[in-house]
């Protein structure tokens, strides 16, 4: 499969490795046996799991060879097929804060954004009868549907590239993490704080705790959200929660960032709760999408017989 895309303007590794793993674990646990069998079949008859491939869309991005090798990069390349150019723009959508248009399409030039990518790969997963093509679609839709729940993947303020130009000081207990960019804080630090607050150290244990916290009523509501709905909700969170208390700066002409802002305990506590709920929502929505796309075997595919768990 050959993947074509414009060059990326915004580094995008939403949730870090731990976040993507946790979302995939929640999704795997919520799949029906029929959908699990389809996943097993597509992932080389159970050779890999959703959790293992959840970061592959980052690992296979072509950045001209300037990145350090990712763990499992060869596996990801095998599953994704041939990548010809950078797929970076598919990880995010730059909706300005505050927004000035009501149409998602306005912020998705030439269909190169996370919203369009999810829709495209979901359509491929549902309708293609070629296993290699569907396997790559599964890899990408799993990752991008996780990315879209990180608020800064649906927002930018003053050309800050989704918070990558904003610097803050984050405190995890008595540990100060000085001069970290805001995007990284919401990719990784907020999740680390959420896990520390729950006194949990492993991804599996945290995923299990989140699974137990998802009520049927919440799951039904979250699963019914459209991809556009999710993007707008994440943008709203960025506007009201992520950027709250952080002075506005402009970076459109490569202005130098001001001094790093201290994040208050209240900000960090609220942020950890936002991250916690967004991970649950993402896990539920990924499962719902895969259930629709993979619940029934495709005519040209034979489902595996064993469940993933």
RODO-2510 file (C-alpha; in nm, 4 decimals, decimal comma):
residues 309
     n   res          X          Y          Z
     1     x     0,0000     0,0000     0,0000
     2     x     0,1418     0,3409    -0,0979
     3     x     0,0515     0,6273     0,1362
     4     x     0,0743     0,9824    -0,0010
     5     x     0,0578     1,2982     0,2025
     6     x     0,1786     1,6557     0,2298
     7     x     0,4644     1,7472     0,4607
     8     x     0,3900     1,7786     0,8299
     9     x     0,3934     2,1131     1,0049
    10     x     0,3290     1,9899     1,3574
    11     x     0,5142     1,7161     1,5471
    12     x     0,2470     1,4736     1,6573
    13     x     0,2908     1,1909     1,9017
    14     x    -0,0326     1,2139     2,0987
    15     x    -0,0496     1,0369     2,4326
    16     x     0,2994     0,8945     2,4030
    17     x     0,3436     0,5183     2,3992
    18     x     0,1606     0,4573     2,7279
    19     x    -0,1527     0,6442     2,6256
    20     x    -0,1842     0,4640     2,2937
    21     x    -0,1312     0,1294     2,4656
    22     x    -0,3998     0,2010     2,7255
    23     x    -0,6531     0,3088     2,4626
    24     x    -0,5854    -0,0080     2,2629
    25     x    -0,6207    -0,2252     2,5739
    26     x    -0,9594    -0,0710     2,6514
    27     x    -1,0712    -0,1181     2,2916
    28     x    -0,9528    -0,4800     2,2755
    29     x    -1,1441    -0,5671     2,5908
    30     x    -1,4671    -0,4216     2,4525
    31     x    -1,4657    -0,6055     2,1194
    32     x    -1,7039    -0,8903     2,0461
    33     x    -1,5588    -1,2347     1,9624
    34     x    -1,6408    -1,1788     1,5943
    35     x    -1,4539    -0,8490     1,5792
    36     x    -1,1613    -0,9929     1,7775
    37     x    -1,1343    -1,2779     1,5300
    38     x    -1,1211    -1,0295     1,2443
    39     x    -0,8469    -0,8332     1,4217
    40     x    -0,6566    -1,1542     1,4843
    41     x    -0,6823    -1,2511     1,1197
    42     x    -0,5630    -0,9137     0,9921
    43     x    -0,2736    -0,9026     1,2373
    44     x    -0,1045    -1,2061     1,0868
    45     x    -0,3312    -1,4625     1,2543
    46     x    -0,2624    -1,3321     1,6036
    47     x     0,1054    -1,2618     1,5567
    48     x     0,0438    -0,9061     1,6810
    49     x    -0,2192    -0,7309     1,8946
    50     x    -0,3881    -0,3919     1,8803
    51     x    -0,1745    -0,2807     2,1722
    52     x     0,1474    -0,3717     1,9916
    53     x     0,0522    -0,1824     1,6742
    54     x    -0,1043     0,1187     1,8456
    55     x     0,2027     0,3424     1,7981
    56     x     0,2894     0,2207     1,4486
    57     x     0,1519     0,5285     1,2728
    58     x     0,4236     0,7291     1,4489
    59     x     0,6935     0,4720     1,3792
    60     x     0,6366     0,4640     1,0025
    61     x     0,6199     0,8382     0,9410
    62     x     0,8809     0,9358     0,6817
    63     x     1,0737     1,2357     0,8111
    64     x     1,3741     1,2032     0,5843
    65     x     1,5532     0,9661     0,8201
    66     x     1,6044     1,2247     1,0930
    67     x     1,4357     1,0287     1,3716
    68     x     1,5734     0,7692     1,6059
    69     x     1,4472     0,4174     1,5274
    70     x     1,1264     0,3280     1,7112
    71     x     1,0932    -0,0037     1,8951
    72     x     0,9108    -0,2388     1,6609
    73     x     0,9657    -0,0179     1,3554
    74     x     1,0275    -0,3175     1,1284
    75     x     0,7031    -0,4756     1,2458
    76     x     0,5169    -0,1523     1,1764
    77     x     0,6650    -0,1179     0,8288
    78     x     0,5601    -0,4752     0,7498
    79     x     0,2030    -0,4069     0,8599
    80     x     0,1658    -0,0619     0,7047
    81     x     0,3193    -0,1310     0,3676
    82     x     0,5236     0,1193     0,1692
    83     x     0,5185     0,4793     0,2941
    84     x     0,6392     0,7310     0,0373
    85     x     0,6094     1,0670     0,2140
    86     x     0,5383     1,2149     0,5579
    87     x     0,1924     1,1301     0,6927
    88     x     0,2269     1,3848     0,9746
    89     x    -0,0747     1,6031     0,8847
    90     x    -0,3023     1,3027     0,9353
    91     x    -0,2315     1,3111     1,3102
    92     x    -0,3960     1,6478     1,3849
    93     x    -0,6230     1,9287     1,2715
    94     x    -0,5269     2,2898     1,3378
    95     x    -0,8508     2,4560     1,4508
    96     x    -0,7561     2,8058     1,5739
    97     x    -0,8300     2,9214     1,9269
    98     x    -1,0699     3,0909     1,9081
    99     x    -1,2177     2,9336     1,5961
   100     x    -1,3580     3,1534     1,3208
   101     x    -1,5276     2,8966     1,0967
   102     x    -1,7914     2,6353     1,1801
   103     x    -1,6868     2,3888     0,9095
   104     x    -1,4274     2,1203     0,9762
   105     x    -1,3408     2,1212     0,6068
   106     x    -1,2063     2,4763     0,6424
   107     x    -0,9297     2,3450     0,8667
   108     x    -0,8575     2,0301     0,6640
   109     x    -0,6823     2,1467     0,3454
   110     x    -0,6910     1,8871     0,0680
   111     x    -0,8209     1,6289     0,3148
   112     x    -0,4900     1,6210     0,5042
   113     x    -0,6002     1,6154     0,8674
   114     x    -0,6876     1,3654     1,1364
   115     x    -1,0639     1,3908     1,0759
   116     x    -1,0382     1,3074     0,7062
   117     x    -0,7773     1,0364     0,7703
   118     x    -1,0013     0,8539     1,0182
   119     x    -1,2947     0,8648     0,7792
   120     x    -1,0837     0,7467     0,4857
   121     x    -0,9206     0,4554     0,6639
   122     x    -1,2470     0,3536     0,8289
   123     x    -1,4083     0,3388     0,4852
   124     x    -1,1198     0,1225     0,3633
   125     x    -1,1498    -0,1069     0,6635
   126     x    -1,5205    -0,1523     0,6022
   127     x    -1,5258    -0,2001     0,2273
   128     x    -1,1930    -0,3300     0,1001
   129     x    -1,1553    -0,7035     0,0434
   130     x    -0,7749    -0,6915     0,0292
   131     x    -0,6208    -0,7970     0,3589
   132     x    -0,2986    -0,5984     0,3159
   133     x    -0,4920    -0,2792     0,2501
   134     x    -0,7263    -0,3425     0,5416
   135     x    -0,4324    -0,4242     0,7699
   136     x    -0,2744    -0,0853     0,6999
   137     x    -0,6123     0,0844     0,7472
   138     x    -0,6533    -0,0851     1,0853
   139     x    -0,3115     0,0377     1,1965
   140     x    -0,3844     0,3965     1,0968
   141     x    -0,7440     0,4253     1,2134
   142     x    -0,6522     0,2850     1,5569
   143     x    -0,3795     0,5438     1,6025
   144     x    -0,5553     0,8464     1,4562
   145     x    -0,8769     0,7852     1,6477
   146     x    -0,6617     0,7926     1,9610
   147     x    -0,4783     1,1086     1,8500
   148     x    -0,7975     1,3058     1,7985
   149     x    -0,8863     1,2752     2,1686
   150     x    -0,5713     1,4633     2,2731
   151     x    -0,7022     1,8238     2,2833
   152     x    -0,3906     1,9823     2,1342
   153     x    -0,4278     1,7669     1,8241
   154     x    -0,7398     1,9677     1,7461
   155     x    -0,6203     2,3187     1,8262
   156     x    -0,3551     2,5806     1,7691
   157     x    -0,3200     2,9289     1,9147
   158     x    -0,1088     3,2035     1,7673
   159     x     0,0702     2,9598     1,5330
   160     x     0,1957     2,7583     1,8321
   161     x     0,1736     2,4256     1,6436
   162     x    -0,0645     2,2653     1,8894
   163     x     0,1233     2,3899     2,1952
   164     x     0,4665     2,2834     2,0717
   165     x     0,5957     2,6420     2,0931
   166     x     0,4490     2,7115     2,4408
   167     x     0,6719     2,6294     2,7388
   168     x     0,5591     2,5546     3,0925
   169     x     0,6891     2,4156     3,4200
   170     x     0,5066     2,0979     3,5235
   171     x     0,5172     1,9566     3,8769
   172     x     0,4634     1,5879     3,9462
   173     x     0,4632     1,5759     4,3234
   174     x     0,7936     1,7293     4,4272
   175     x     0,9513     1,6765     4,0858
   176     x     0,9708     1,9874     3,8718
   177     x     0,9872     1,9355     3,4979
   178     x     1,1142     2,2689     3,3808
   179     x     1,0639     2,4269     3,0406
   180     x     0,8579     2,1517     2,8793
   181     x     0,6463     2,2305     2,5797
   182     x     0,2741     2,2290     2,6430
   183     x     0,2093     1,9624     2,3830
   184     x     0,4393     1,7161     2,5573
   185     x     0,2737     1,7910     2,8913
   186     x    -0,0619     1,6858     2,7462
   187     x     0,0854     1,3915     2,5564
   188     x     0,2626     1,2347     2,8517
   189     x     0,2816     1,4250     3,1810
   190     x    -0,0924     1,4485     3,2410
   191     x    -0,1287     1,0732     3,1957
   192     x     0,1665     1,0082     3,4244
   193     x     0,0031     1,2275     3,6889
   194     x    -0,3324     1,0528     3,6441
   195     x    -0,1657     0,7154     3,7003
   196     x     0,0307     0,8452     3,9998
   197     x    -0,2864     0,9883     4,1532
   198     x    -0,4481     0,6453     4,1133
   199     x    -0,1394     0,4791     4,2697
   200     x    -0,0996     0,2645     3,9592
   201     x     0,2298     0,1966     3,7837
   202     x     0,1469    -0,0319     3,4904
   203     x    -0,0443     0,0382     3,1711
   204     x    -0,2495    -0,2813     3,2041
   205     x    -0,3601    -0,2041     3,5594
   206     x    -0,4600     0,1486     3,4640
   207     x    -0,6489     0,0277     3,1565
   208     x    -0,8359    -0,2207     3,3767
   209     x    -0,9267     0,0541     3,6216
   210     x    -1,0563     0,2759     3,3423
   211     x    -1,2538    -0,0129     3,1941
   212     x    -1,4249    -0,0688     3,5280
   213     x    -1,5185     0,3001     3,5400
   214     x    -1,7035     0,3025     3,2064
   215     x    -2,0777     0,2745     3,2629
   216     x    -2,3053     0,1423     2,9875
   217     x    -2,4729     0,4828     2,9681
   218     x    -2,1440     0,6652     2,9143
   219     x    -2,0236     0,4074     2,6644
   220     x    -2,3399     0,4375     2,4576
   221     x    -2,3124     0,8168     2,4497
   222     x    -1,9427     0,8207     2,3687
   223     x    -1,9709     0,5531     2,1001
   224     x    -2,2343     0,7497     1,9108
   225     x    -2,0183     1,0614     1,8657
   226     x    -1,9222     1,1397     1,5071
   227     x    -1,5612     1,2075     1,4120
   228     x    -1,6486     1,5759     1,3596
   229     x    -1,8120     1,5830     1,7041
   230     x    -1,4958     1,4469     1,8649
   231     x    -1,2752     1,7056     1,6938
   232     x    -1,4971     1,9919     1,8099
   233     x    -1,5110     1,8536     2,1643
   234     x    -1,1319     1,8219     2,1807
   235     x    -1,0965     2,1748     2,0458
   236     x    -1,3328     2,3016     2,3130
   237     x    -1,1249     2,1293     2,5813
   238     x    -0,8108     2,2898     2,4456
   239     x    -0,9708     2,6316     2,4469
   240     x    -1,1273     2,6085     2,7938
   241     x    -0,8863     2,3818     2,9809
   242     x    -0,5499     2,3455     2,8104
   243     x    -0,4777     2,7110     2,7366
   244     x    -0,6453     2,8399     3,0511
   245     x    -0,4095     3,0597     3,2524
   246     x    -0,1352     3,0477     2,9895
   247     x    -0,0650     3,3955     2,8460
   248     x    -0,1300     3,4355     2,4744
   249     x     0,1783     3,4545     2,2533
   250     x     0,2171     3,4761     1,8774
   251     x     0,4615     3,2562     1,6886
   252     x     0,3520     3,3234     1,3313
   253     x     0,6744     3,5073     1,2486
   254     x     0,9039     3,2816     1,4533
   255     x     0,8821     3,4983     1,7634
   256     x     1,0789     3,3725     2,0610
   257     x     0,8735     3,2160     2,3397
   258     x     0,8446     3,4032     2,6671
   259     x     0,9422     3,2614     3,0084
   260     x     0,7973     2,9212     3,0965
   261     x     0,4710     2,9457     3,2890
   262     x     0,4303     2,7592     3,6180
   263     x     0,1300     2,5267     3,6006
   264     x    -0,0709     2,5415     3,9213
   265     x    -0,1664     2,2286     4,1203
   266     x    -0,5293     2,3017     4,0313
   267     x    -0,4464     2,3116     3,6603
   268     x    -0,2529     1,9855     3,6807
   269     x    -0,5237     1,8068     3,8803
   270     x    -0,7922     1,9163     3,6348
   271     x    -0,5701     1,8221     3,3417
   272     x    -0,5115     1,4721     3,4756
   273     x    -0,8883     1,4235     3,5009
   274     x    -0,9348     1,5449     3,1433
   275     x    -0,6681     1,3013     3,0242
   276     x    -0,8310     1,0164     3,2173
   277     x    -1,1723     1,0732     3,0605
   278     x    -1,0324     1,1270     2,7113
   279     x    -0,8520     0,7923     2,7296
   280     x    -1,1759     0,6177     2,8264
   281     x    -1,3693     0,7912     2,5504
   282     x    -1,1041     0,6998     2,2957
   283     x    -1,1040     0,3333     2,3982
   284     x    -1,4816     0,3119     2,3731
   285     x    -1,4929     0,4909     2,0376
   286     x    -1,2138     0,2798     1,8872
   287     x    -1,3984    -0,0371     1,9902
   288     x    -1,7274     0,0907     1,8483
   289     x    -1,5682     0,1802     1,5159
   290     x    -1,3889    -0,1529     1,4861
   291     x    -1,7042    -0,3378     1,5853
   292     x    -1,8925    -0,1797     1,2965
   293     x    -1,6090    -0,2265     1,0499
   294     x    -1,4952    -0,5752     1,1537
   295     x    -1,7802    -0,7421     1,3401
   296     x    -1,8828    -0,9497     1,0407
   297     x    -1,6190    -1,1356     0,8339
   298     x    -1,5470    -0,9939     0,4867
   299     x    -1,6206    -1,2217     0,1925
   300     x    -1,2559    -1,2436     0,0924
   301     x    -1,1268    -1,2928     0,4468
   302     x    -1,1452    -1,5897     0,6806
   303     x    -1,1601    -1,4905     1,0468
   304     x    -0,9340    -1,6516     1,3024
   305     x    -1,0887    -1,8862     1,5551
   306     x    -0,9312    -1,7699     1,8787
   307     x    -1,0094    -1,4511     2,0670
   308     x    -0,7376    -1,2055     2,1610
   309     x    -0,7809    -1,2544     2,5330
***
